[in-house]
């Protein structure tokens, strides 16, 4: 079984979001094409809502890069594990908080296993702008996802409570 040490992971990009607030509320730029490598530009976008105490993942992609935007209204604990055998940071793990108090984008390259848990007290929203279409054009291709949620003795340890998948 692979063991992980805490540290930065090659290819993972963390972009703090700036909330532009005024008397009407606030605005955050989710992504800008002038701040991304062209290969990372989203091909689609979706928003998910996760209830408190629930974890999504861990899973990874073979070809897809995820571009997550954590803006709130809750707090998420984000987990990343570098399982890429040929990566200079193979065996590294990153764990950090993101969401309302620390809004940010997290760009996760293929082969980096990832998960997030809603550790806040309310439903939290997450934006994702992956650089590949889910199930390909017309949803006619195999989904690029390797799921690790139900693997016994998995090295991808989530230290928060999780609801069954």
N, CA and C of each residue as an Amber inpcrd file, in Angstrom:
protein
   495
   0.8470000  -1.1760000   0.0000000   0.0000000   0.0000000   0.0000000
   0.8950000   1.2430000   0.0000000   0.5420000   2.2130000  -0.8250000
   1.2970000   3.4520000  -0.9410000   1.0690000   4.3370000   0.2770000
   2.1320000   4.9760000   0.7740000   2.0260000   5.9330000   1.8690000
   2.2800000   7.3220000   1.3130000   1.6810000   8.3230000   1.9080000
   1.7810000   9.6930000   1.4190000   2.3430000  10.6000000   2.5020000
   3.2170000  11.5280000   2.0900000   3.7520000  12.5760000   2.9490000
   3.1570000  13.9000000   2.5050000   2.9700000  14.8110000   3.4430000
   2.4340000  16.1220000   3.0990000   3.4530000  16.9320000   2.3060000
   2.9780000  17.6300000   1.3000000   3.8420000  18.4820000   0.4890000
   3.1330000  18.9360000  -0.7650000   3.7500000  19.8850000  -1.4670000
   3.1840000  20.3830000  -2.7130000   3.2120000  19.2960000  -3.7720000
   2.2660000  19.3750000  -4.7250000   2.1410000  18.3930000  -5.8010000
   2.3300000  19.1100000  -7.1240000   3.2590000  18.5910000  -7.9470000
   3.5040000  19.1600000  -9.2740000   2.2260000  19.1880000 -10.1040000
   1.9860000  20.3120000 -10.7500000   0.8440000  20.4440000 -11.6460000
  -0.4240000  20.9330000 -10.9860000  -0.5020000  20.8710000  -9.6570000
  -1.6680000  21.3990000  -8.9490000  -1.5010000  22.9110000  -8.8570000
  -2.5420000  23.6360000  -9.2490000  -2.5130000  25.0930000  -9.2010000
  -3.6040000  25.5570000  -8.2530000  -3.2350000  26.4180000  -7.3200000
  -4.2080000  27.0000000  -6.4050000  -4.2180000  28.5030000  -6.6570000
  -5.3970000  29.0140000  -7.0120000  -5.5650000  30.4330000  -7.3100000
  -6.5410000  31.0310000  -6.3060000  -6.0590000  31.8580000  -5.3760000
  -6.9960000  32.5010000  -4.4530000  -7.9590000  33.3900000  -5.2310000
  -9.2220000  33.3570000  -4.8320000 -10.2250000  34.2180000  -5.4420000
 -10.2790000  35.5340000  -4.6800000 -10.5360000  36.6110000  -5.3930000
 -10.7390000  37.9210000  -4.7830000 -12.2300000  38.2270000  -4.8430000
 -12.8280000  38.4220000  -3.6750000 -14.2310000  38.8240000  -3.6280000
 -14.2970000  40.3340000  -3.7950000 -15.0180000  40.7740000  -4.8030000
 -15.2600000  42.1880000  -5.0230000 -16.6320000  42.4980000  -4.4280000
 -16.6230000  43.1320000  -3.2650000 -17.8730000  43.3410000  -2.5260000
 -18.2660000  44.8160000  -2.5120000 -19.5610000  45.0210000  -2.5190000
 -20.1170000  46.3550000  -2.3140000 -21.4620000  46.1960000  -1.6120000
 -22.2450000  47.2590000  -1.5400000 -23.5060000  47.2110000  -0.7900000
 -24.5240000  46.2400000  -1.3820000 -24.3270000  45.8150000  -2.6510000
 -25.2680000  44.8890000  -3.2960000 -24.9470000  43.4270000  -3.0060000
 -23.7090000  43.1360000  -2.5900000 -23.2580000  41.7660000  -2.3800000
 -21.8150000  41.6180000  -2.8340000 -21.4980000  40.5200000  -3.5100000
 -20.1290000  40.3260000  -3.9710000 -20.0860000  39.6030000  -5.3060000
 -18.9260000  39.6700000  -5.9520000 -18.6730000  39.0150000  -7.2320000
 -17.2750000  38.4100000  -7.1860000 -17.1330000  37.1910000  -7.7170000
 -15.8360000  36.5240000  -7.8300000 -15.6750000  36.0700000  -9.2770000
 -14.5380000  36.3910000  -9.8820000 -14.2280000  35.8440000 -11.2120000
 -13.8230000  34.3870000 -11.0300000 -14.6070000  33.4560000 -11.5780000
 -14.3580000  32.0250000 -11.4100000 -13.1170000  31.5880000 -12.1790000
 -13.0360000  31.9420000 -13.4690000 -11.8270000  31.6640000 -14.2380000
 -11.7260000  32.6690000 -15.3680000 -10.4890000  32.8540000 -15.8300000
 -10.2060000  33.7490000 -16.9430000  -9.2660000  33.0090000 -17.8930000
  -9.5640000  33.0550000 -19.1780000  -8.7080000  32.3550000 -20.1410000
  -7.3110000  32.9530000 -20.2060000  -7.1500000  34.2210000 -19.8260000
  -5.8090000  34.8130000 -19.8450000  -4.9760000  34.4190000 -18.6260000
  -5.5530000  33.6550000 -17.7060000  -4.8050000  33.1700000 -16.5420000
  -4.5930000  31.6590000 -16.5790000  -5.0260000  31.0100000 -17.6690000
  -4.9250000  29.5510000 -17.7770000  -4.1410000  29.1520000 -19.0140000
  -3.4210000  28.0450000 -18.9020000  -2.8460000  27.4110000 -20.0750000
  -4.0170000  26.9670000 -20.9590000  -3.8740000  27.0930000 -22.2600000
  -4.9730000  26.7570000 -23.1840000  -5.4620000  25.3230000 -22.9910000
  -4.5770000  24.4040000 -22.6140000  -4.9730000  23.0020000 -22.4080000
  -5.8850000  22.8300000 -21.2000000  -5.9410000  23.8260000 -20.3270000
  -6.7600000  23.7360000 -19.1160000  -8.0900000  24.4550000 -19.2330000
  -8.3160000  25.1360000 -20.3450000  -9.5550000  25.8880000 -20.5170000
 -10.7540000  24.9480000 -20.4350000 -11.7390000  25.2800000 -19.6080000
 -12.9030000  24.3950000 -19.4610000 -13.6270000  24.1090000 -20.7750000
 -14.0470000  22.8490000 -20.9230000 -14.8450000  22.4190000 -22.0700000
 -16.3300000  22.4060000 -21.7110000 -16.6060000  22.4340000 -20.4280000
 -17.9700000  22.4480000 -19.9140000 -17.9050000  22.9850000 -18.4900000
 -19.0360000  23.1950000 -17.8700000 -19.0580000  23.6620000 -16.4860000
 -20.2910000  23.1280000 -15.7860000 -20.1490000  22.8960000 -14.4860000
 -21.3000000  22.5170000 -13.6780000 -21.0820000  22.9860000 -12.2480000
 -22.1650000  23.0380000 -11.4920000 -22.1280000  23.3690000 -10.0760000
 -22.7630000  22.2090000  -9.3270000 -22.0990000  21.7890000  -8.2530000
 -22.6760000  20.7540000  -7.4030000 -22.9480000  21.3370000  -6.0240000
 -23.9270000  20.7870000  -5.3370000 -24.2360000  21.1540000  -3.9580000
 -23.9690000  19.9320000  -3.0990000 -23.2240000  20.1320000  -2.0150000
 -22.8670000  19.0390000  -1.1150000 -23.3420000  19.3860000   0.2870000
 -24.0930000  18.4630000   0.8980000 -24.6180000  18.7280000   2.2330000
 -23.5160000  18.5290000   3.2810000 -23.6420000  19.1640000   4.4490000
 -22.6310000  19.0380000   5.4960000 -22.3920000  17.5750000   5.8800000
 -21.1280000  17.2490000   6.1230000 -20.7620000  15.8990000   6.5440000
 -20.5810000  14.9170000   5.4100000 -20.7440000  15.3460000   4.1590000
 -20.6270000  14.4470000   3.0100000 -19.2970000  14.6750000   2.2930000
 -18.7050000  13.5650000   1.8380000 -17.4600000  13.6010000   1.0730000
 -17.7380000  13.1450000  -0.3390000 -17.1580000  13.8370000  -1.3040000
 -17.1850000  13.4090000  -2.7100000 -15.7750000  12.9460000  -3.0470000
 -15.6620000  11.7200000  -3.5780000 -14.3610000  11.1390000  -3.8850000
 -13.9590000  10.2060000  -2.7560000 -12.7440000   9.7160000  -2.8310000
 -11.6760000  10.0510000  -3.7500000 -11.8230000   9.3530000  -5.1030000
 -11.3970000  10.1020000  -6.1280000 -11.3460000   9.5500000  -7.4680000
 -10.2650000  10.2810000  -8.2530000  -9.9860000   9.8000000  -9.4470000
  -8.9700000  10.4210000 -10.3050000  -9.4000000  10.2890000 -11.7570000
  -8.7030000  10.9950000 -12.6080000  -8.9730000  10.9520000 -14.0430000
  -7.7060000  10.5640000 -14.7900000  -7.8790000   9.9010000 -15.9210000
  -6.7440000   9.5000000 -16.7620000  -6.2970000  10.6560000 -17.6400000
  -7.2480000  11.3960000 -18.2030000  -6.9330000  12.4520000 -19.1610000
  -7.4720000  13.8200000 -18.7610000  -8.4390000  13.8640000 -17.9010000
  -9.1540000  15.1100000 -17.5760000  -8.4550000  15.9020000 -16.4830000
  -8.4080000  17.2230000 -16.6540000  -7.9960000  18.1480000 -15.6100000
  -9.2560000  18.7900000 -15.0530000  -9.4030000  18.7620000 -13.7280000
 -10.5350000  19.4220000 -13.0790000 -10.1280000  20.8320000 -12.6800000
 -11.0680000  21.7660000 -12.8040000 -10.8670000  23.1510000 -12.3850000
 -11.9830000  23.4760000 -11.4070000 -11.7250000  23.1900000 -10.1220000
 -12.7380000  23.4030000  -9.0910000 -12.6990000  24.8440000  -8.5930000
 -13.8730000  25.3960000  -8.3400000 -14.0090000  26.6960000  -7.7090000
 -14.7890000  26.5350000  -6.4240000 -14.1340000  26.8000000  -5.3030000
 -14.7600000  26.7060000  -3.9890000 -15.0560000  28.1350000  -3.5150000
 -16.3450000  28.5030000  -3.4840000 -16.7080000  29.8700000  -3.1190000
 -17.6200000  29.9440000  -1.8910000 -18.1270000  28.8240000  -1.4260000
 -19.0390000  28.8350000  -0.2920000 -20.4260000  28.3860000  -0.7400000
 -21.4220000  28.5370000   0.0310000 -21.4360000  29.2440000   1.2970000
 -20.9560000  28.4100000   2.4730000 -20.2770000  27.3090000   2.2490000
 -19.7740000  26.4810000   3.3370000 -18.2590000  26.3660000   3.2200000
 -17.6800000  25.4770000   4.0380000 -16.2410000  25.2260000   4.0310000
 -15.9940000  23.7740000   3.6560000 -15.0180000  23.5740000   2.8000000
 -14.6440000  22.2360000   2.3540000 -13.2240000  21.9090000   2.7780000
 -13.0080000  20.6560000   3.1430000 -11.6580000  20.1510000   3.3500000
 -11.3060000  19.4100000   2.0660000 -10.2550000  19.8690000   1.3950000
  -9.8480000  19.3250000   0.1000000  -8.6440000  18.4040000   0.3130000
  -8.6970000  17.2310000  -0.3230000  -7.6370000  16.2330000  -0.2250000
  -7.0980000  15.9400000  -1.6290000  -5.7680000  15.9570000  -1.7790000
  -5.1220000  15.6130000  -3.0470000  -3.9790000  14.6430000  -2.7570000
  -3.8640000  13.6030000  -3.5720000  -2.7900000  12.6270000  -3.4370000
  -2.1310000  12.4390000  -4.8000000  -0.8100000  12.5570000  -4.8640000
  -0.1020000  12.3470000  -6.1290000   0.2750000  10.8760000  -6.2440000
  -0.4870000  10.1570000  -7.0550000  -0.2490000   8.7250000  -7.2770000
   0.3920000   8.4700000  -8.6400000   0.8540000   9.5350000  -9.3000000
   1.4660000   9.3930000 -10.6350000   2.8800000   8.8500000 -10.4700000
   3.1050000   7.6410000 -10.9490000   4.3840000   6.9570000 -10.7430000
   5.5900000   7.7290000 -11.2730000   5.4170000   8.4940000 -12.3290000
   6.5450000   9.2020000 -12.9380000   6.6080000  10.6730000 -12.5330000
   5.8480000  11.0550000 -11.5280000   5.8390000  12.4370000 -11.0520000
   6.9610000  12.6540000 -10.0340000   7.5740000  13.8160000 -10.0870000
   8.6090000  14.1740000  -9.1050000   8.0230000  14.2650000  -7.6970000
   6.7070000  14.4410000  -7.5890000   6.0700000  14.5670000  -6.2690000
   5.1950000  13.3550000  -5.9370000   5.4360000  12.2320000  -6.6030000
   4.6840000  11.0090000  -6.3050000   4.8160000  10.7020000  -4.8070000
   3.6950000  10.3860000  -4.1790000   3.6900000  10.0880000  -2.7520000
   3.4200000  11.2950000  -1.8730000   3.1740000  12.4530000  -2.4770000
   2.8490000  13.6530000  -1.7090000   1.3370000  13.7930000  -1.5700000
   0.9260000  14.4250000  -0.4630000  -0.4880000  14.6660000  -0.1680000
  -0.6410000  16.1280000   0.2190000  -1.7330000  16.7240000  -0.2450000
  -2.0830000  18.0870000   0.1660000  -3.4670000  18.0430000   0.7940000
  -3.6360000  18.7140000   1.9230000  -4.9320000  18.8260000   2.5850000
  -5.0690000  20.2820000   3.0200000  -6.1830000  20.9090000   2.6480000
  -6.3750000  22.3160000   2.9880000  -7.8620000  22.6420000   2.9730000
  -8.2080000  23.7890000   3.5630000  -9.5880000  24.2590000   3.5940000
  -9.8120000  25.2630000   2.4720000 -11.0100000  25.2190000   1.9060000
 -11.4020000  26.1410000   0.8440000 -12.8920000  26.4010000   0.9730000
 -13.3270000  27.5490000   0.5160000 -14.7520000  27.8600000   0.5630000
 -14.9960000  29.2980000   0.9260000 -16.0390000  29.5290000   1.7000000
 -16.4660000  30.8990000   1.9770000 -15.3660000  31.7540000   2.6090000
 -14.6610000  31.2420000   3.6230000 -13.6150000  32.0280000   4.2830000
 -12.3410000  32.1130000   3.4390000 -12.1060000  31.1080000   2.6170000
 -10.9160000  31.0670000   1.7590000 -11.3300000  30.6390000   0.3510000
 -11.9960000  31.5450000  -0.3890000 -12.4280000  31.1710000  -1.7420000
 -11.2270000  30.9910000  -2.6620000 -11.2750000  29.9330000  -3.4810000
 -10.1490000  29.6570000  -4.3700000 -10.5370000  28.6960000  -5.4710000
  -9.7020000  28.7220000  -6.5130000  -9.7680000  27.7210000  -7.5720000
  -8.6610000  26.7120000  -7.3100000  -8.9310000  25.4440000  -7.6230000
  -7.9400000  24.3920000  -7.4950000  -7.9380000  23.6190000  -8.8090000
  -6.8060000  23.6540000  -9.5000000  -6.6530000  22.9520000 -10.7720000
  -5.9270000  21.6420000 -10.4850000  -6.5880000  20.5170000 -10.8440000
  -6.0830000  19.1880000 -10.4910000  -5.7910000  18.4080000 -11.7690000
  -4.5110000  18.1020000 -12.0170000  -4.1590000  17.4020000 -13.2450000
  -4.5370000  15.9130000 -13.2100000  -4.5680000  15.2850000 -14.3910000
  -4.8490000  13.8480000 -14.4610000  -3.8850000  13.0550000 -13.5770000
  -4.3960000  12.0020000 -12.9420000  -3.5720000  11.1250000 -12.1220000
  -3.4300000  11.5570000 -10.6800000  -3.8920000  12.7580000 -10.3460000
  -3.8830000  13.2000000  -8.9490000  -5.2470000  12.8480000  -8.3630000
  -5.2320000  11.9510000  -7.3880000  -6.4650000  11.5120000  -6.7360000
  -6.9720000  12.6710000  -5.8730000  -8.2820000  12.8950000  -5.8930000
  -8.8290000  14.0280000  -5.1670000 -10.1840000  13.7110000  -4.5520000
 -10.4540000  14.4600000  -3.4650000 -11.7240000  14.3390000  -2.7500000
 -11.9470000  15.6470000  -2.0110000 -13.2030000  15.9000000  -1.6480000
 -13.4790000  17.0200000  -0.7540000 -14.6640000  16.6860000   0.1240000
 -14.5940000  17.2050000   1.3630000 -15.6490000  17.0060000   2.3570000
 -16.2270000  18.3490000   2.7530000 -17.5380000  18.4100000   2.8650000
 -18.1670000  19.6140000   3.3860000 -18.0670000  19.5400000   4.9020000
 -17.1600000  20.3350000   5.4780000 -16.9480000  20.3370000   6.9280000
 -17.6620000  21.5110000   7.6010000 -18.4260000  22.2570000   6.8180000
 -19.1870000  23.3870000   7.3550000 -20.5430000  22.9480000   7.8770000
 -21.3810000  23.9360000   8.1550000 -22.6850000  23.6680000   8.7550000
 -23.8510000  23.8720000   7.7880000 -23.5460000  24.2190000   6.5350000
 -24.6150000  24.4150000   5.5570000 -24.2160000  23.8050000   4.2160000
 -25.1900000  23.6980000   3.3250000 -24.9050000  23.1680000   1.9930000
 -23.8590000  24.0500000   1.3310000 -22.8780000  23.4210000   0.6900000
 -21.8170000  24.1570000   0.0110000 -21.8640000  23.8980000  -1.4800000
 -21.5230000  24.9190000  -2.2520000 -21.5180000  24.8150000  -3.7120000
 -20.0850000  24.7310000  -4.2060000 -19.8990000  23.9110000  -5.2420000
 -18.5960000  23.8010000  -5.8930000 -18.8130000  23.9010000  -7.3920000
 -18.0680000  24.7850000  -8.0160000 -18.0440000  24.9200000  -9.4690000
 -16.9600000  23.9890000 -10.0010000 -17.2110000  23.3150000 -11.1170000
 -16.1470000  22.5860000 -11.8080000 -16.2250000  22.9140000 -13.2870000
 -15.0810000  23.2360000 -13.8520000 -14.9370000  23.4950000 -15.2780000
 -13.8750000  22.5700000 -15.8320000 -14.1750000  21.2770000 -15.9940000
 -13.1650000  20.3510000 -16.5060000 -12.8110000  20.6680000 -17.9550000
 -11.6030000  20.2700000 -18.3510000 -11.1520000  20.5490000 -19.7140000
 -11.5920000  19.4690000 -20.7080000 -12.4110000  18.5310000 -20.2670000
 -12.9590000  17.4890000 -21.1420000 -14.4660000  17.4040000 -20.8980000
 -15.2030000  17.0060000 -21.9150000 -16.6430000  16.8100000 -21.7780000
 -16.9190000  15.5250000 -21.0040000 -17.8660000  15.5790000 -20.0770000
 -18.2740000  14.3720000 -19.3580000 -18.8310000  13.3770000 -20.3660000
 -18.2740000  12.1760000 -20.3880000 -18.6930000  11.0970000 -21.2950000
 -18.5120000  11.4670000 -22.7700000 -17.6570000  12.4420000 -23.0440000
 -17.3260000  12.7840000 -24.4300000 -18.4470000  13.4820000 -25.1650000
 -18.1840000  13.7840000 -26.4370000 -19.1580000  14.4810000 -27.2700000
 -20.4290000  13.6440000 -27.4060000 -21.5610000  14.2850000 -27.1290000
 -22.8420000  13.5850000 -27.1960000 -23.0400000  12.5700000 -26.0860000
 -22.1730000  12.5810000 -25.0770000 -22.2090000  11.6200000 -23.9570000
 -22.1940000  10.1780000 -24.4490000 -21.3230000   9.9050000 -25.4360000
 -21.2640000   8.5750000 -26.0430000 -19.9500000   7.8500000 -25.7700000
 -19.0940000   8.4000000 -24.9040000 -17.8020000   7.7820000 -24.6220000
 -17.7520000   7.3120000 -23.1740000 -16.7690000   6.4870000 -22.8770000
 -16.5630000   6.0190000 -21.5180000 -16.1880000   7.2080000 -20.6370000
 -16.7270000   7.2520000 -19.4210000 -16.4300000   8.3200000 -18.4750000
 -14.9900000   8.1630000 -17.9690000 -14.2430000   9.2630000 -17.9950000
 -12.8470000   9.2690000 -17.5490000 -12.7990000   9.4480000 -16.0310000
 -12.9760000   8.3450000 -15.3210000 -12.9890000   8.4250000 -13.8640000
 -12.6370000   7.0680000 -13.2690000 -11.7260000   7.0810000 -12.3180000
 -11.3820000   5.8920000 -11.5430000 -11.7760000   6.2050000 -10.1090000
 -12.7500000   5.4600000  -9.5980000 -13.2980000   5.7440000  -8.2650000
 -12.6040000   4.8710000  -7.2120000 -12.3220000   5.4830000  -6.0590000
 -11.6380000   4.7900000  -4.9630000 -12.4660000   4.7580000  -3.6790000
 -13.7100000   5.2330000  -3.7260000 -14.5170000   5.3660000  -2.5170000
 -14.7200000   4.0630000  -1.7560000 -14.9400000   2.9920000  -2.4730000
 -15.2940000   1.7290000  -1.8230000 -14.1740000   0.6920000  -1.8750000
 -12.9290000   1.1500000  -2.0960000 -11.7850000   0.2350000  -2.1440000
 -11.3230000  -0.0400000  -0.7170000 -11.2930000  -1.3270000  -0.3320000
 -10.8370000  -1.6480000   1.0260000  -9.3280000  -1.4340000   1.1070000
  -8.8540000  -1.0020000   2.2540000  -7.4390000  -0.6990000   2.4900000
  -6.8910000   0.3510000   1.5320000  -7.7280000   1.2760000   1.1360000
  -7.2940000   2.3440000   0.2440000  -6.2730000   3.2370000   0.9450000
  -5.2360000   3.6860000   0.2320000  -4.2840000   4.6250000   0.8270000
  -4.8230000   6.0570000   0.8720000  -5.9900000   6.2720000   0.2710000
  -6.5680000   7.6090000   0.1970000  -7.5070000   7.8050000   1.3820000
  -6.9250000   8.2520000   2.4930000  -7.6210000   8.3180000   3.7630000
  -8.3110000   9.6770000   3.9310000  -9.5970000   9.6280000   4.2090000
 -10.4040000  10.8090000   4.5130000 -10.6000000  10.8050000   6.0220000
 -10.1670000  11.8570000   6.6990000 -10.2550000  11.8710000   8.1580000
 -11.4720000  12.6200000   8.6760000 -12.4620000  12.7860000   7.8230000
 -13.7210000  13.4180000   8.2380000 -14.8410000  12.3890000   8.0670000
 -15.9330000  12.5410000   8.8000000 -17.0640000  11.6380000   8.5830000
 -17.5840000  11.7350000   7.1540000 -18.0920000  10.6600000   6.6300000
 -18.6550000  10.6770000   5.2870000 -19.9200000   9.8480000   5.2540000
 -20.8410000  10.2770000   4.4450000 -22.0750000   9.5310000   4.2310000
 -21.7650000   8.4040000   3.2460000 -22.4910000   7.2920000   3.3180000
 -22.2790000   6.2120000   2.3430000 -22.5580000   6.7020000   0.9280000
 -21.8080000   6.1550000  -0.0700000 -22.0220000   6.5700000  -1.4670000
 -23.2140000   5.9040000  -2.0860000
